[in-house]
Amino acid sequence: MMVFHLGHIDSMAVGTSIYLTWITSAIVISIALMPFFKPDYAKIRMSGFVDMFRRYWAHMIVVFSVYLWKDILDQLDRILMANTQLDMTPYVYAIEGDIVLWIQESLSNSILSVGLTHFYVMGFMAVTFSSFVYPIFFDDRYMADRVSLSMFWVYILAIPFYLFFNVRVTGNYIPGMETIAYDLTPEIHNWFIQIDPFTNGMPSLHIGLPFAIWLTMERWDSDERWLRYRRLLLLFITITAFTILYLGIHWVSDIIGGILVAVIAVEITSKTHKPIWQFADERLFSRRLARAIDDPKKWFSESWVLVKSVFQPLQKPSSSQTKAFIAVLLILTSSVLLWDATHQDFPIEGVNPTKSAGSEGWVVGV
């Protein structure tokens, strides 16, 4: 038998309501702005929405897969924080001091607080949605390949920081600082406490993600078809940097961390987009499926040759392969340590016995 408090149910419903309002508005805004930011050659047709699902379903899996394990990672982060007290906020505060508090107190304004709170959530949703949808809707596969991977790598690179480098929001740490966005209304507050552990400050994905997208387009938009959209991204990043400081959410260090993660993510994209999309290209998948149905025996034979060619270099590993093996080993070791840390109750700084007893050279602490 399950019993729910009616107030809790109401808060969940209201939280969901504000979320639906934000995400619906973000999608509507993104679609409405399509004529202003589309490439000059492109035309907007209703059939484009159907075609983008048919042509780019693998890209969608890559990008939206991060949302499937975000909740799992947030729960893991809460457990890790509770058991180990891995809090790096004091070190960040020692470096920055009250810079963000000065920004908030100097510019405090109710209209600004309301506007930037909605911009913080809805604006980020709109930029994330449009940055991915625009290239696939207008069938710019060259850019879609790179943007989707850059978005994916930003999230991947942020995971170790969120698990092992916990930095609290400024409004929950600096004396006198307010968490304006989180406490603007009870409905917004209820929504935030359901989806945010408040310890994932470093790096700021509100900066890292759009900066990675802008850097990707800046690097590979050779004919400047996305020039207007790149300018929009720069404006958005600038306003967002001020927003997250003013609202009592991020530190200046979080912004720098987001930029560094974005730069690394784009660099990884430059090295991985070819092999990944040679394998995961939706057009090649259809051909492979047709060949498998037409001649299964030949398909299995060719697949086996392909698998052997992949593992062939491992017989005489190069220095780069050795480095990759060491990296995998370190990741596996870290995963084991993470699992252990989240399934025990010993704080990372150790424990002190409250009682002790000794007999015949033996000492027992409790």
C-alpha positions in Angstrom: 0.0 0.0 0.0 1.4 3.4 -0.9 0.4 6.6 0.8 1.2 10.1 -0.6 0.9 13.4 1.1 -1.5 15.6 -0.8 0.7 18.6 -0.6 3.6 16.6 -2.1 1.4 15.6 -5.0 0.3 19.1 -5.5 3.9 20.4 -5.5 4.9 17.8 -8.1 2.0 18.7 -10.3 2.7 22.4 -10.1 6.4 21.7 -10.7 5.5 19.7 -13.8 3.2 22.5 -15.0 6.0 25.2 -14.9 8.3 22.8 -16.7 5.8 22.1 -19.4 5.3 25.9 -19.8 9.0 26.4 -20.2 9.7 23.6 -22.6 6.7 24.3 -24.8 7.7 28.0 -25.0 11.2 27.0 -25.8 10.1 24.8 -28.7 7.7 27.4 -30.0 10.4 30.1 -29.9 12.9 27.9 -31.7 10.4 27.1 -34.5 9.3 30.7 -34.8 12.9 31.9 -35.2 13.7 29.4 -38.0 13.1 31.9 -40.8 15.7 34.3 -39.3 18.5 31.8 -38.8 18.0 29.3 -41.6 20.7 29.0 -44.3 20.0 31.2 -47.3 19.5 28.2 -49.6 17.0 26.5 -47.3 13.2 26.5 -47.3 10.9 25.7 -44.5 8.4 22.9 -45.2 6.2 20.8 -42.9 7.7 17.7 -44.4 11.0 18.7 -43.0 9.9 17.7 -39.5 9.1 14.2 -40.7 12.3 13.9 -42.8 14.6 14.9 -39.9 13.3 12.0 -37.8 13.8 9.6 -40.7 17.3 10.9 -41.7 18.8 11.7 -38.3 17.4 9.2 -35.7 20.9 8.1 -34.7 21.9 11.7 -34.1 18.9 12.1 -31.8 19.9 9.0 -29.9 23.4 10.4 -29.4 22.1 13.7 -28.1 19.1 12.7 -26.1 20.8 9.7 -24.5 22.3 12.1 -22.0 18.9 12.8 -20.5 18.4 9.0 -19.9 21.2 8.7 -17.5 21.2 12.3 -16.0 18.8 11.3 -13.2 20.9 8.3 -12.4 24.0 10.4 -12.1 22.2 13.0 -10.0 21.1 10.3 -7.6 24.7 8.9 -7.5 26.0 12.4 -6.9 23.7 12.8 -3.9 24.7 9.5 -2.4 28.4 10.2 -2.9 28.1 13.7 -1.4 26.2 12.3 1.6 28.7 9.5 2.3 32.0 11.2 1.5 31.4 15.0 1.9 33.4 15.7 -1.3 32.8 19.4 -1.2 35.2 21.7 -3.1 33.2 24.9 -2.5 35.5 26.2 0.3 38.4 26.2 -2.1 36.5 28.0 -4.8 35.3 30.6 -2.3 38.8 31.1 -1.0 39.9 32.0 -4.5 36.9 34.2 -5.6 35.6 35.7 -2.4 32.4 37.7 -2.6 32.7 38.8 -6.3 29.3 37.3 -7.2 27.7 38.7 -4.1 28.8 42.2 -5.1 27.3 41.6 -8.6 23.9 40.5 -7.1 23.7 43.3 -4.5 24.8 46.0 -6.9 22.2 45.2 -9.5 19.3 43.7 -7.5 16.0 44.4 -9.2 12.7 42.5 -9.1 12.0 42.8 -12.8 15.6 41.7 -13.6 15.2 38.7 -11.2 12.0 37.5 -12.8 13.2 38.0 -16.4 16.5 36.3 -15.9 15.0 33.4 -14.0 12.8 32.5 -17.0 15.7 33.2 -19.4 18.0 30.9 -17.4 15.7 27.9 -17.9 13.7 28.6 -21.0 16.5 30.3 -22.9 18.8 27.4 -22.3 16.1 24.9 -23.4 15.5 27.0 -26.6 19.2 27.2 -27.5 19.8 23.5 -26.8 16.8 22.5 -28.9 17.4 24.9 -31.8 21.1 24.2 -32.0 20.5 20.5 -32.6 17.2 20.8 -34.6 18.3 23.5 -37.1 21.1 21.5 -38.8 19.1 18.3 -39.0 15.9 20.1 -40.2 17.8 21.8 -43.0 19.6 18.6 -43.8 23.1 20.0 -43.0 24.7 16.6 -42.2 28.2 18.0 -42.2 27.3 20.3 -39.3 24.8 18.0 -37.6 27.5 15.3 -37.3 29.8 17.7 -35.4 27.2 19.6 -33.3 25.6 16.4 -32.0 28.9 14.9 -31.0 30.1 18.2 -29.3 27.0 18.3 -27.2 27.5 14.6 -26.3 31.1 15.1 -25.3 30.4 18.1 -23.2 28.1 16.0 -21.0 30.6 13.1 -20.9 33.4 15.4 -19.8 31.3 17.0 -17.1 30.5 13.7 -15.3 33.8 13.4 -13.4 33.4 16.9 -12.1 29.8 16.4 -11.0 30.8 13.2 -9.1 34.1 14.1 -7.6 34.4 17.9 -7.7 31.2 19.0 -6.0 30.7 22.8 -6.0 27.6 24.2 -4.4 25.5 27.0 -5.8 26.7 30.4 -4.6 23.3 31.3 -3.0 23.6 28.3 -0.7 27.1 29.1 0.5 28.1 32.7 0.5 26.6 34.6 3.5 24.0 37.1 2.3 23.8 35.7 -1.2 20.3 34.7 -2.4 19.3 31.9 -4.7 17.0 34.2 -6.7 16.1 31.7 -9.4 15.5 28.8 -7.1 13.3 30.8 -4.7 11.5 33.1 -7.1 8.1 31.3 -6.5 7.1 28.2 -4.6 6.3 26.4 -7.9 9.7 27.1 -9.3 11.4 26.1 -6.0 9.6 22.8 -6.0 10.6 22.1 -9.6 14.3 22.9 -8.9 14.6 20.7 -5.8 13.2 17.8 -7.8 15.8 18.0 -10.6 18.9 19.7 -9.2 21.2 18.5 -6.4 22.6 22.0 -6.0 26.2 20.7 -6.0 26.9 20.5 -9.7 28.3 24.0 -10.1 31.5 23.1 -11.8 31.5 23.2 -14.8 28.6 25.3 -15.9 26.8 23.5 -18.7 24.7 26.7 -19.3 28.0 28.1 -20.6 29.8 24.9 -21.7 27.1 23.6 -24.0 26.3 26.7 -26.0 30.0 27.6 -26.1 30.8 24.2 -27.5 28.1 24.6 -30.2 29.3 28.0 -31.1 32.9 26.8 -31.3 31.9 23.9 -33.4 30.0 26.1 -35.9 32.9 28.7 -35.8 35.3 25.9 -36.7 33.4 24.1 -39.4 31.0 26.7 -40.9 33.2 27.3 -43.8 30.6 29.0 -46.0 29.1 31.0 -43.1 25.6 29.6 -43.6 25.2 29.7 -39.8 26.7 33.1 -39.3 23.6 34.7 -37.9 23.0 31.8 -35.6 26.6 32.0 -34.4 26.1 35.6 -33.5 23.0 34.7 -31.6 24.9 32.1 -29.6 27.6 34.7 -28.6 24.9 37.0 -27.4 23.2 34.2 -25.5 26.5 33.1 -23.9 27.2 36.7 -22.8 23.8 37.2 -21.2 23.9 33.7 -19.6 27.3 34.4 -18.0 25.8 37.4 -16.2 22.6 35.6 -15.5 24.1 32.7 -13.6 26.2 35.0 -11.5 23.4 37.4 -10.7 20.8 34.7 -9.8 23.1 33.1 -7.1 23.8 29.9 -9.0 27.3 29.8 -10.4 30.8 31.0 -9.5 33.1 32.7 -12.0 35.2 29.5 -11.9 32.2 27.5 -13.1 32.1 29.7 -16.2 35.8 29.2 -16.9 35.4 25.5 -16.3 32.5 25.3 -18.8 34.6 27.1 -21.5 37.5 24.7 -20.9 35.2 21.6 -21.1 33.7 23.0 -24.3 37.1 23.5 -25.9 38.1 19.9 -25.0 34.8 18.5 -26.3 35.2 20.2 -29.7 38.7 18.9 -30.0 37.5 15.3 -29.2 34.8 15.8 -31.8 37.4 16.7 -34.4 39.1 13.4 -33.8 36.0 11.2 -33.4 33.4 12.4 -35.9 34.7 10.5 -38.9 34.9 7.0 -37.3 31.7 7.4 -35.3 29.6 8.5 -38.3 31.2 6.0 -40.6 29.7 3.4 -38.4 26.5 5.2 -37.2 25.4 7.0 -40.4 21.7 6.4 -40.8 22.1 6.1 -44.6 24.6 3.3 -44.2 22.5 1.5 -41.7 19.7 1.2 -44.2 22.1 -0.2 -46.8 23.5 -2.7 -44.3 20.1 -3.9 -43.3 19.1 -4.4 -47.0 22.3 -6.4 -47.7 21.7 -8.5 -44.6 18.2 -9.4 -45.7 19.3 -10.0 -49.3 22.3 -12.2 -48.5 22.7 -13.1 -44.8 25.6 -15.4 -45.3 27.7 -12.9 -47.2 26.7 -10.2 -44.7 28.0 -12.2 -41.8 31.2 -13.1 -43.6 31.9 -9.4 -44.4 31.0 -8.4 -40.8 33.4 -11.0 -39.4 36.2 -9.6 -41.6 35.4 -6.1 -40.4 35.5 -7.2 -36.8 38.8 -8.9 -37.3 40.3 -5.8 -38.9 39.2 -3.7 -35.9 41.1 -6.0 -33.5 44.0 -6.7 -35.8 46.1 -3.7 -34.5 45.8 -5.0 -30.9 48.2 -7.9 -31.7 51.0 -5.3 -31.9 49.6 -2.3 -30.0 51.0 1.2 -30.7 51.7 3.8 -28.1 48.3 5.5 -28.7 46.5 2.1 -28.1 48.6 1.6 -25.0 47.5 5.0 -23.7 43.9 4.2 -24.5 44.1 0.9 -22.6 45.6 2.8 -19.6 42.8 5.3 -19.8 40.2 2.5 -19.8 41.9 0.9 -16.9 41.8 4.1 -14.9 38.1 4.6 -15.7 37.3 1.1 -14.5 39.3 1.6 -11.3 37.5 4.9 -10.7 34.2 3.2 -11.3 35.0 0.6 -8.6 36.1 3.3 -6.2 32.9 5.2 -6.9 30.7 2.2 -6.3 32.5 1.5 -3.1 32.2 5.1 -1.9 28.5 5.2 -2.6 27.7 2.0 -0.8 29.3 2.6 2.6 28.9 5.2 5.3 32.5 6.1 6.1 33.3 9.8 5.4 36.4 10.4 3.2 38.3 12.1 6.1 38.0 8.9 8.2 36.3 8.2 11.5 37.2 8.7 15.1 36.3 6.1 17.7 33.9 7.1 20.4 34.8 4.2 22.8 37.8 1.9 23.1 38.8 -1.0 25.3 42.0 -2.9 25.6 43.1 -6.3 26.9 46.4 -8.2 26.6 47.9 -5.9 24.0 44.7 -5.6 21.9 42.8 -2.4 21.5 39.3 -2.2 20.0 37.7 1.1 18.9 34.0 1.6 18.5 
